[in-house]
Every structure is written in C-alpha cells, then in structure tokens.
Amino acid sequence: MNLTEHGVILVTVDTQETAVAIAQSLVGDRLAACINLFPLHSVYTWNEQVQQAVEWQLVIKTDLGLFAAIEQALQMLHPYDVPEIIALPIVQGSTPYLAWLAASTAPLP
C-alpha cells in the first residue's frame, strides 16, 4: 500500500450546519472515509483587510486520488467565493486504519 495515496484535506466553512452537510455528502458519496469537525476562530486577509470569523474546520480523511472529485463537490456545496481546500499526505499510519480508509473510499462493487 502506498501511504502517500492517503491524506487529509482541510476545509473551513462558516457554520456547523454547512460543515455537517458537506461531511454527510462526502462520506455518503464515498469520497471520504471520515470527517472531523472543529469550531475555530480564524484571522485572515480578505479584500485588503484583516478579518476575523468563527468558522468550522473539516478534516477530511480520504484517498488523495479522489481530490479532483472532492474539489468539484466542494465547489458546488461550499458557500465561500474562495474556499480553503488544502490536501496533506499521510506519510505514516497504522496498517488497519489505512486499510479501513481505503475500503471506505473504494467504489462499491
């Protein structure tokens, strides 16, 4: 198993409801094995000004080979003009967990 095939994708959204809806859609479509949701406070630059917002972080565990499909789904589901969609490879992980991740994102027969 090539460990770099697996990864996490980080995405922030404006509300818990949006985070849950995106998570349910991606997991339901087998584009993600699991998604964790965390509330957070963000400070960022937008329109040449420093902004602050309460947001929700999605940590999407997936097969990075599905990145294009996930990005396409997020473009349809995400409320932001420029959503954060950042992929990070998993460089090491337990064999049983990575096998579960792979099985959970594989197409159904």
A tleap script that builds the chain and sets N, CA, C and O, in Angstrom:
source leaprc.protein.ff14SB
mol = sequence {
  NMET ASN LEU THR GLU HIE GLY VAL ILE LEU
  VAL THR VAL ASP THR GLN GLU THR ALA VAL
  ALA ILE ALA GLN SER LEU VAL GLY ASP ARG
  LEU ALA ALA CYS ILE ASN LEU PHE PRO LEU
  HIE SER VAL TYR THR TRP ASN GLU GLN VAL
  GLN GLN ALA VAL GLU TRP GLN LEU VAL ILE
  LYS THR ASP LEU GLY LEU PHE ALA ALA ILE
  GLU GLN ALA LEU GLN MET LEU HIE PRO TYR
  ASP VAL PRO GLU ILE ILE ALA LEU PRO ILE
  VAL GLN GLY SER THR PRO TYR LEU ALA TRP
  LEU ALA ALA SER THR ALA PRO LEU CPRO
}
set mol.1.N position { 0.848 -1.183 0.000 }
set mol.1.CA position { 0.000 0.000 0.000 }
set mol.1.C position { 0.886 1.236 0.000 }
set mol.1.O position { 1.769 1.364 0.849 }
set mol.2.N position { 0.668 2.128 -0.920 }
set mol.2.CA position { 1.420 3.374 -0.983 }
set mol.2.C position { 0.789 4.373 -0.025 }
set mol.2.O position { -0.334 4.827 -0.247 }
set mol.3.N position { 1.512 4.718 1.047 }
set mol.3.CA position { 0.940 5.566 2.072 }
set mol.3.C position { 0.622 6.965 1.572 }
set mol.3.O position { -0.270 7.617 2.115 }
set mol.4.N position { 1.318 7.441 0.560 }
set mol.4.CA position { 1.054 8.795 0.087 }
set mol.4.C position { -0.268 8.901 -0.676 }
set mol.4.O position { -0.691 10.007 -1.012 }
set mol.5.N position { -0.920 7.785 -0.951 }
set mol.5.CA position { -2.240 7.835 -1.576 }
set mol.5.C position { -3.282 8.347 -0.595 }
set mol.5.O position { -4.318 8.872 -1.001 }
set mol.6.N position { -3.010 8.196 0.692 }
set mol.6.CA position { -3.961 8.602 1.711 }
set mol.6.C position { -3.583 9.976 2.236 }
set mol.6.O position { -2.410 10.346 2.280 }
set mol.7.N position { -4.606 10.723 2.634 }
set mol.7.CA position { -4.304 12.044 3.152 }
set mol.7.C position { -5.490 12.666 3.841 }
set mol.7.O position { -6.558 12.067 3.966 }
set mol.8.N position { -5.268 13.891 4.285 }
set mol.8.CA position { -6.338 14.696 4.848 }
set mol.8.C position { -6.474 15.957 4.002 }
set mol.8.O position { -5.491 16.496 3.495 }
set mol.9.N position { -7.687 16.403 3.866 }
set mol.9.CA position { -7.973 17.650 3.182 }
set mol.9.C position { -8.602 18.580 4.212 }
set mol.9.O position { -9.563 18.215 4.889 }
set mol.10.N position { -8.055 19.773 4.320 }
set mol.10.CA position { -8.552 20.763 5.262 }
set mol.10.C position { -9.462 21.743 4.532 }
set mol.10.O position { -9.122 22.258 3.467 }
set mol.11.N position { -10.619 21.986 5.124 }
set mol.11.CA position { -11.604 22.900 4.562 }
set mol.11.C position { -12.240 23.654 5.722 }
set mol.11.O position { -12.571 23.044 6.739 }
set mol.12.N position { -12.419 24.968 5.592 }
set mol.12.CA position { -13.159 25.727 6.599 }
set mol.12.C position { -14.453 26.244 5.978 }
set mol.12.O position { -14.516 26.571 4.793 }
set mol.13.N position { -15.490 26.305 6.828 }
set mol.13.CA position { -16.796 26.830 6.409 }
set mol.13.C position { -17.349 27.740 7.498 }
set mol.13.O position { -16.795 27.835 8.593 }
set mol.14.N position { -18.441 28.398 7.177 }
set mol.14.CA position { -18.987 29.423 8.052 }
set mol.14.C position { -19.846 28.911 9.205 }
set mol.14.O position { -19.879 29.543 10.261 }
set mol.15.N position { -20.538 27.792 9.039 }
set mol.15.CA position { -21.452 27.334 10.089 }
set mol.15.C position { -21.318 25.832 10.323 }
set mol.15.O position { -20.830 25.091 9.470 }
set mol.16.N position { -21.760 25.411 11.494 }
set mol.16.CA position { -21.771 23.986 11.815 }
set mol.16.C position { -22.706 23.235 10.861 }
set mol.16.O position { -22.406 22.115 10.448 }
set mol.17.N position { -23.817 23.843 10.519 }
set mol.17.CA position { -24.778 23.197 9.625 }
set mol.17.C position { -24.160 22.937 8.251 }
set mol.17.O position { -24.353 21.868 7.671 }
set mol.18.N position { -23.423 23.906 7.740 }
set mol.18.CA position { -22.747 23.721 6.459 }
set mol.18.C position { -21.692 22.628 6.566 }
set mol.18.O position { -21.561 21.798 5.666 }
set mol.19.N position { -20.936 22.625 7.667 }
set mol.19.CA position { -19.905 21.605 7.869 }
set mol.19.C position { -20.520 20.207 7.886 }
set mol.19.O position { -20.005 19.291 7.245 }
set mol.20.N position { -21.609 20.048 8.611 }
set mol.20.CA position { -22.270 18.734 8.701 }
set mol.20.C position { -22.817 18.320 7.339 }
set mol.20.O position { -22.689 17.159 6.950 }
set mol.21.N position { -23.425 19.254 6.613 }
set mol.21.CA position { -23.982 18.929 5.297 }
set mol.21.C position { -22.889 18.477 4.331 }
set mol.21.O position { -23.069 17.500 3.604 }
set mol.22.N position { -21.764 19.181 4.321 }
set mol.22.CA position { -20.647 18.796 3.452 }
set mol.22.C position { -20.105 17.438 3.876 }
set mol.22.O position { -19.855 16.579 3.030 }
set mol.23.N position { -19.920 17.235 5.176 }
set mol.23.CA position { -19.394 15.962 5.677 }
set mol.23.C position { -20.305 14.806 5.287 }
set mol.23.O position { -19.834 13.774 4.810 }
set mol.24.N position { -21.602 14.976 5.487 }
set mol.24.CA position { -22.536 13.897 5.141 }
set mol.24.C position { -22.529 13.601 3.649 }
set mol.24.O position { -22.617 12.442 3.243 }
set mol.25.N position { -22.427 14.634 2.838 }
set mol.25.CA position { -22.400 14.435 1.387 }
set mol.25.C position { -21.140 13.691 0.960 }
set mol.25.O position { -21.225 12.723 0.205 }
set mol.26.N position { -19.965 14.131 1.435 }
set mol.26.CA position { -18.711 13.498 1.014 }
set mol.26.C position { -18.596 12.062 1.494 }
set mol.26.O position { -18.164 11.189 0.742 }
set mol.27.N position { -18.982 11.807 2.752 }
set mol.27.CA position { -18.928 10.436 3.275 }
set mol.27.C position { -19.989 9.580 2.580 }
set mol.27.O position { -19.725 8.432 2.223 }
set mol.28.N position { -21.172 10.131 2.390 }
set mol.28.CA position { -22.241 9.388 1.720 }
set mol.28.C position { -21.886 9.004 0.292 }
set mol.28.O position { -22.302 7.951 -0.193 }
set mol.29.N position { -21.117 9.856 -0.383 }
set mol.29.CA position { -20.681 9.569 -1.755 }
set mol.29.C position { -19.369 8.793 -1.815 }
set mol.29.O position { -18.812 8.599 -2.896 }
set mol.30.N position { -18.872 8.347 -0.660 }
set mol.30.CA position { -17.639 7.564 -0.537 }
set mol.30.C position { -16.408 8.330 -1.017 }
set mol.30.O position { -15.414 7.732 -1.429 }
set mol.31.N position { -16.487 9.660 -0.958 }
set mol.31.CA position { -15.325 10.478 -1.281 }
set mol.31.C position { -14.428 10.675 -0.063 }
set mol.31.O position { -13.280 11.099 -0.194 }
set mol.32.N position { -14.950 10.370 1.112 }
set mol.32.CA position { -14.188 10.457 2.356 }
set mol.32.C position { -14.580 9.302 3.250 }
set mol.32.O position { -15.729 8.862 3.250 }
set mol.33.N position { -13.615 8.813 4.013 }
set mol.33.CA position { -13.891 7.741 4.967 }
set mol.33.C position { -14.448 8.310 6.267 }
set mol.33.O position { -15.319 7.708 6.895 }
set mol.34.N position { -13.939 9.472 6.664 }
set mol.34.CA position { -14.304 10.084 7.939 }
set mol.34.C position { -13.996 11.576 7.842 }
set mol.34.O position { -13.035 11.981 7.188 }
set mol.35.N position { -14.816 12.380 8.495 }
set mol.35.CA position { -14.566 13.818 8.549 }
set mol.35.C position { -14.780 14.285 9.982 }
set mol.35.O position { -15.841 14.065 10.566 }
set mol.36.N position { -13.766 14.928 10.537 }
set mol.36.CA position { -13.882 15.527 11.869 }
set mol.36.C position { -14.224 16.996 11.712 }
set mol.36.O position { -13.754 17.655 10.784 }
set mol.37.N position { -15.042 17.511 12.621 }
set mol.37.CA position { -15.483 18.906 12.588 }
set mol.37.C position { -15.074 19.589 13.884 }
set mol.37.O position { -15.309 19.070 14.975 }
set mol.38.N position { -14.452 20.770 13.749 }
set mol.38.CA position { -13.985 21.524 14.909 }
set mol.38.C position { -14.374 22.992 14.768 }
set mol.38.O position { -14.192 23.573 13.698 }
set mol.39.N position { -14.906 23.605 15.830 }
set mol.39.CA position { -15.093 25.062 15.782 }
set mol.39.C position { -13.741 25.741 15.961 }
set mol.39.O position { -12.878 25.236 16.678 }
set mol.40.N position { -13.559 26.887 15.307 }
set mol.40.CA position { -12.305 27.627 15.454 }
set mol.40.C position { -12.526 29.102 15.181 }
set mol.40.O position { -13.555 29.508 14.640 }
set mol.41.N position { -11.545 29.890 15.567 }
set mol.41.CA position { -11.560 31.328 15.325 }
set mol.41.C position { -10.470 31.619 14.307 }
set mol.41.O position { -9.305 31.294 14.535 }
set mol.42.N position { -10.834 32.223 13.194 }
set mol.42.CA position { -9.885 32.497 12.116 }
set mol.42.C position { -9.600 33.993 12.013 }
set mol.42.O position { -10.493 34.821 12.192 }
set mol.43.N position { -8.347 34.325 11.721 }
set mol.43.CA position { -7.917 35.680 11.398 }
set mol.43.C position { -7.254 35.582 10.027 }
set mol.43.O position { -6.339 34.780 9.836 }
set mol.44.N position { -7.706 36.386 9.081 }
set mol.44.CA position { -7.243 36.257 7.709 }
set mol.44.C position { -7.390 37.594 6.978 }
set mol.44.O position { -8.056 38.509 7.463 }
set mol.45.N position { -6.767 37.690 5.821 }
set mol.45.CA position { -6.899 38.875 4.980 }
set mol.45.C position { -7.913 38.584 3.886 }
set mol.45.O position { -7.834 37.560 3.208 }
set mol.46.N position { -8.865 39.495 3.722 }
set mol.46.CA position { -9.841 39.385 2.636 }
set mol.46.C position { -10.184 40.801 2.179 }
set mol.46.O position { -10.461 41.677 2.998 }
set mol.47.N position { -10.162 41.013 0.889 }
set mol.47.CA position { -10.427 42.345 0.326 }
set mol.47.C position { -9.531 43.407 0.955 }
set mol.47.O position { -9.983 44.496 1.310 }
set mol.48.N position { -8.254 43.065 1.084 }
set mol.48.CA position { -7.232 44.002 1.577 }
set mol.48.C position { -7.412 44.407 3.039 }
set mol.48.O position { -6.803 45.378 3.488 }
set mol.49.N position { -8.239 43.675 3.785 }
set mol.49.CA position { -8.448 44.000 5.192 }
set mol.49.C position { -8.305 42.739 6.042 }
set mol.49.O position { -8.635 41.635 5.609 }
set mol.50.N position { -7.803 42.934 7.267 }
set mol.50.CA position { -7.718 41.826 8.214 }
set mol.50.C position { -9.120 41.568 8.760 }
set mol.50.O position { -9.783 42.475 9.264 }
set mol.51.N position { -9.548 40.337 8.653 }
set mol.51.CA position { -10.882 39.915 9.089 }
set mol.51.C position { -10.754 38.891 10.216 }
set mol.51.O position { -9.700 38.283 10.401 }
set mol.52.N position { -11.834 38.710 10.961 }
set mol.52.CA position { -11.926 37.657 11.966 }
set mol.52.C position { -13.286 36.990 11.825 }
set mol.52.O position { -14.280 37.643 11.509 }
set mol.53.N position { -13.320 35.691 12.061 }
set mol.53.CA position { -14.593 34.980 11.963 }
set mol.53.C position { -14.535 33.693 12.766 }
set mol.53.O position { -13.476 33.082 12.915 }
set mol.54.N position { -15.675 33.297 13.273 }
set mol.54.CA position { -15.826 31.958 13.829 }
set mol.54.C position { -16.155 31.055 12.647 }
set mol.54.O position { -17.073 31.335 11.877 }
set mol.55.N position { -15.407 29.981 12.512 }
set mol.55.CA position { -15.600 29.057 11.398 }
set mol.55.C position { -15.581 27.624 11.924 }
set mol.55.O position { -15.343 27.380 13.107 }
set mol.56.N position { -15.833 26.694 11.026 }
set mol.56.CA position { -15.754 25.266 11.324 }
set mol.56.C position { -14.712 24.640 10.409 }
set mol.56.O position { -14.740 24.830 9.193 }
set mol.57.N position { -13.794 23.892 11.011 }
set mol.57.CA position { -12.742 23.189 10.268 }
set mol.57.C position { -13.192 21.764 9.992 }
set mol.57.O position { -13.591 21.044 10.907 }
set mol.58.N position { -13.127 21.361 8.735 }
set mol.58.CA position { -13.355 19.966 8.360 }
set mol.58.C position { -11.997 19.335 8.111 }
set mol.58.O position { -11.183 19.876 7.363 }
set mol.59.N position { -11.754 18.200 8.731 }
set mol.59.CA position { -10.554 17.399 8.489 }
set mol.59.C position { -11.053 16.144 7.780 }
set mol.59.O position { -11.610 15.239 8.401 }
set mol.60.N position { -10.844 16.113 6.482 }
set mol.60.CA position { -11.394 15.072 5.615 }
set mol.60.C position { -10.336 14.013 5.385 }
set mol.60.O position { -9.293 14.297 4.796 }
set mol.61.N position { -10.591 12.782 5.844 }
set mol.61.CA position { -9.653 11.671 5.632 }
set mol.61.C position { -10.093 10.911 4.391 }
set mol.61.O position { -11.234 10.459 4.292 }
set mol.62.N position { -9.163 10.779 3.442 }
set mol.62.CA position { -9.553 10.252 2.142 }
set mol.62.C position { -8.377 9.654 1.388 }
set mol.62.O position { -7.235 9.690 1.847 }
set mol.63.N position { -8.680 9.109 0.231 }
set mol.63.CA position { -7.705 8.705 -0.769 }
set mol.63.C position { -7.448 9.953 -1.613 }
set mol.63.O position { -8.374 10.478 -2.231 }
set mol.64.N position { -6.219 10.429 -1.649 }
set mol.64.CA position { -5.933 11.667 -2.378 }
set mol.64.C position { -6.134 11.536 -3.888 }
set mol.64.O position { -6.153 12.539 -4.602 }
set mol.65.N position { -6.283 10.320 -4.367 }
set mol.65.CA position { -6.654 10.126 -5.761 }
set mol.65.C position { -8.050 10.666 -6.061 }
set mol.65.O position { -8.409 10.866 -7.221 }
set mol.66.N position { -8.834 10.900 -5.011 }
set mol.66.CA position { -10.184 11.436 -5.154 }
set mol.66.C position { -10.228 12.962 -5.045 }
set mol.66.O position { -11.307 13.554 -5.043 }
set mol.67.N position { -9.041 13.605 -4.953 }
set mol.67.CA position { -9.001 15.048 -4.714 }
set mol.67.C position { -9.827 15.838 -5.728 }
set mol.67.O position { -10.585 16.726 -5.336 }
set mol.68.N position { -9.699 15.539 -7.010 }
set mol.68.CA position { -10.425 16.308 -8.036 }
set mol.68.C position { -11.929 16.194 -7.834 }
set mol.68.O position { -12.643 17.190 -7.960 }
set mol.69.N position { -12.420 15.007 -7.527 }
set mol.69.CA position { -13.859 14.820 -7.295 }
set mol.69.C position { -14.306 15.543 -6.024 }
set mol.69.O position { -15.395 16.115 -5.981 }
set mol.70.N position { -13.462 15.515 -4.991 }
set mol.70.CA position { -13.784 16.225 -3.752 }
set mol.70.C position { -13.803 17.728 -3.996 }
set mol.70.O position { -14.711 18.423 -3.541 }
set mol.71.N position { -12.808 18.224 -4.707 }
set mol.71.CA position { -12.764 19.654 -5.009 }
set mol.71.C position { -13.999 20.077 -5.801 }
set mol.71.O position { -14.579 21.128 -5.529 }
set mol.72.N position { -14.400 19.273 -6.768 }
set mol.72.CA position { -15.582 19.581 -7.568 }
set mol.72.C position { -16.837 19.604 -6.686 }
set mol.72.O position { -17.670 20.501 -6.816 }
set mol.73.N position { -16.970 18.623 -5.794 }
set mol.73.CA position { -18.120 18.589 -4.884 }
set mol.73.C position { -18.116 19.806 -3.967 }
set mol.73.O position { -19.161 20.411 -3.727 }
set mol.74.N position { -16.940 20.165 -3.456 }
set mol.74.CA position { -16.846 21.317 -2.562 }
set mol.74.C position { -17.201 22.615 -3.284 }
set mol.74.O position { -17.828 23.496 -2.696 }
set mol.75.N position { -16.814 22.739 -4.531 }
set mol.75.CA position { -17.152 23.951 -5.284 }
set mol.75.C position { -18.670 24.113 -5.393 }
set mol.75.O position { -19.171 25.237 -5.437 }
set mol.76.N position { -19.394 23.015 -5.436 }
set mol.76.CA position { -20.854 23.065 -5.522 }
set mol.76.C position { -21.498 23.283 -4.156 }
set mol.76.O position { -22.532 23.945 -4.064 }
set mol.77.N position { -20.904 22.737 -3.094 }
set mol.77.CA position { -21.515 22.756 -1.763 }
set mol.77.C position { -21.056 23.914 -0.884 }
set mol.77.O position { -21.745 24.280 0.069 }
set mol.78.N position { -19.919 24.482 -1.190 }
set mol.78.CA position { -19.272 25.445 -0.294 }
set mol.78.C position { -19.807 26.857 -0.519 }
set mol.78.O position { -19.988 27.274 -1.663 }
set mol.79.N position { -20.064 27.607 0.578 }
set mol.79.CA position { -20.627 28.952 0.426 }
set mol.79.C position { -19.606 30.055 0.105 }
set mol.79.O position { -20.004 31.146 -0.301 }
set mol.80.N position { -18.309 29.799 0.276 }
set mol.80.CA position { -17.308 30.856 0.076 }
set mol.80.C position { -16.943 31.025 -1.390 }
set mol.80.O position { -17.009 30.078 -2.173 }
set mol.81.N position { -16.552 32.262 -1.757 }
set mol.81.CA position { -16.052 32.528 -3.104 }
set mol.81.C position { -14.737 31.803 -3.359 }
set mol.81.O position { -14.512 31.278 -4.450 }
set mol.82.N position { -13.867 31.776 -2.344 }
set mol.82.CA position { -12.559 31.129 -2.447 }
set mol.82.C position { -12.397 30.203 -1.243 }
set mol.82.O position { -11.789 30.590 -0.245 }
set mol.83.N position { -12.930 28.994 -1.325 }
set mol.83.CA position { -12.829 28.095 -0.178 }
set mol.83.C position { -11.417 27.549 0.009 }
set mol.83.O position { -10.678 27.327 -0.951 }
set mol.84.N position { -11.067 27.340 1.283 }
set mol.84.CA position { -9.820 26.643 1.605 }
set mol.84.C position { -10.018 25.166 1.259 }
set mol.84.O position { -10.934 24.518 1.766 }
set mol.85.N position { -9.162 24.651 0.404 }
set mol.85.CA position { -9.159 23.218 0.071 }
set mol.85.C position { -7.687 22.837 -0.029 }
set mol.85.O position { -7.060 23.024 -1.072 }
set mol.86.N position { -7.138 22.303 1.061 }
set mol.86.CA position { -5.706 22.012 1.149 }
set mol.86.C position { -5.519 20.527 1.449 }
set mol.86.O position { -6.068 20.020 2.427 }
set mol.87.N position { -4.758 19.836 0.624 }
set mol.87.CA position { -4.507 18.408 0.823 }
set mol.87.C position { -3.132 18.195 1.442 }
set mol.87.O position { -2.144 18.802 1.028 }
set mol.88.N position { -3.090 17.326 2.434 }
set mol.88.CA position { -1.847 16.938 3.098 }
set mol.88.C position { -1.736 15.417 3.067 }
set mol.88.O position { -2.689 14.727 3.428 }
set mol.89.N position { -0.596 14.884 2.646 }
set mol.89.CA position { -0.454 13.428 2.608 }
set mol.89.C position { -0.278 12.850 4.005 }
set mol.89.O position { 0.275 13.494 4.896 }
set mol.90.N position { -0.754 11.640 4.175 }
set mol.90.CA position { -0.457 10.866 5.382 }
set mol.90.C position { 0.824 10.102 5.061 }
set mol.90.O position { 0.831 9.244 4.179 }
set mol.91.N position { 1.895 10.405 5.765 }
set mol.91.CA position { 3.171 9.766 5.472 }
set mol.91.C position { 3.369 8.481 6.268 }
set mol.91.O position { 4.175 7.633 5.885 }
set mol.92.N position { 2.650 8.333 7.359 }
set mol.92.CA position { 2.668 7.092 8.125 }
set mol.92.C position { 1.320 6.936 8.805 }
set mol.92.O position { 0.656 7.921 9.129 }
set mol.93.N position { 0.924 5.698 9.018 }
set mol.93.CA position { -0.329 5.410 9.708 }
set mol.93.C position { -0.418 3.936 9.988 }
set mol.93.O position { 0.292 3.129 9.388 }
set mol.94.N position { -1.299 3.586 10.908 }
set mol.94.CA position { -1.442 2.170 11.231 }
set mol.94.C position { -2.036 1.436 10.029 }
set mol.94.O position { -2.924 1.953 9.350 }
set mol.95.N position { -1.543 0.245 9.779 }
set mol.95.CA position { -1.989 -0.541 8.631 }
set mol.95.C position { -3.495 -0.803 8.676 }
set mol.95.O position { -4.164 -0.634 7.656 }
set mol.96.N position { -4.059 -1.215 9.833 }
set mol.96.CA position { -5.509 -1.450 9.847 }
set mol.96.C position { -6.321 -0.177 9.544 }
set mol.96.O position { -7.332 -0.239 8.844 }
set mol.97.N position { -5.880 0.968 10.070 }
set mol.97.CA position { -6.616 2.214 9.819 }
set mol.97.C position { -6.556 2.587 8.344 }
set mol.97.O position { -7.573 2.954 7.756 }
set mol.98.N position { -5.381 2.496 7.748 }
set mol.98.CA position { -5.253 2.857 6.334 }
set mol.98.C position { -6.014 1.881 5.439 }
set mol.98.O position { -6.527 2.274 4.391 }
set mol.99.N position { -6.088 0.616 5.844 }
set mol.99.CA position { -6.887 -0.356 5.084 }
set mol.99.C position { -8.367 0.011 5.167 }
set mol.99.O position { -9.084 -0.073 4.170 }
set mol.100.N position { -8.829 0.421 6.357 }
set mol.100.CA position { -10.217 0.852 6.513 }
set mol.100.C position { -10.488 2.093 5.662 }
set mol.100.O position { -11.523 2.185 5.002 }
set mol.101.N position { -9.557 3.043 5.681 }
set mol.101.CA position { -9.706 4.267 4.887 }
set mol.101.C position { -9.846 3.901 3.413 }
set mol.101.O position { -10.722 4.418 2.719 }
set mol.102.N position { -8.991 3.020 2.947 }
set mol.102.CA position { -9.031 2.609 1.540 }
set mol.102.C position { -10.346 1.919 1.208 }
set mol.102.O position { -10.948 2.198 0.171 }
set mol.103.N position { -10.795 1.023 2.078 }
set mol.103.CA position { -12.060 0.303 1.830 }
set mol.103.C position { -13.247 1.250 1.862 }
set mol.103.O position { -14.205 1.060 1.113 }
set mol.104.N position { -13.203 2.255 2.708 }
set mol.104.CA position { -14.326 3.188 2.864 }
set mol.104.C position { -14.446 4.173 1.708 }
set mol.104.O position { -15.504 4.771 1.513 }
set mol.105.N position { -13.382 4.345 0.945 }
set mol.105.CA position { -13.414 5.274 -0.186 }
set mol.105.C position { -13.372 4.556 -1.538 }
set mol.105.O position { -13.367 5.195 -2.590 }
set mol.106.N position { -13.342 3.230 -1.495 }
set mol.106.CA position { -13.335 2.456 -2.737 }
set mol.106.C position { -14.751 2.404 -3.305 }
set mol.106.O position { -15.718 2.380 -2.544 }
set mol.107.N position { -14.887 2.385 -4.625 }
set mol.107.CA position { -16.221 2.254 -5.220 }
set mol.107.C position { -16.864 0.939 -4.787 }
set mol.107.O position { -16.187 -0.076 -4.625 }
set mol.108.N position { -18.161 0.977 -4.606 }
set mol.108.CA position { -18.880 -0.245 -4.268 }
set mol.108.C position { -18.968 -1.134 -5.507 }
set mol.108.O position { -19.074 -0.637 -6.628 }
set mol.109.N position { -18.921 -2.469 -5.296 }
set mol.109.CA position { -18.991 -3.366 -6.459 }
set mol.109.C position { -20.323 -3.303 -7.155 }
set mol.109.O position { -20.533 -3.999 -8.149 }
savepdb mol mol.pdb
quit
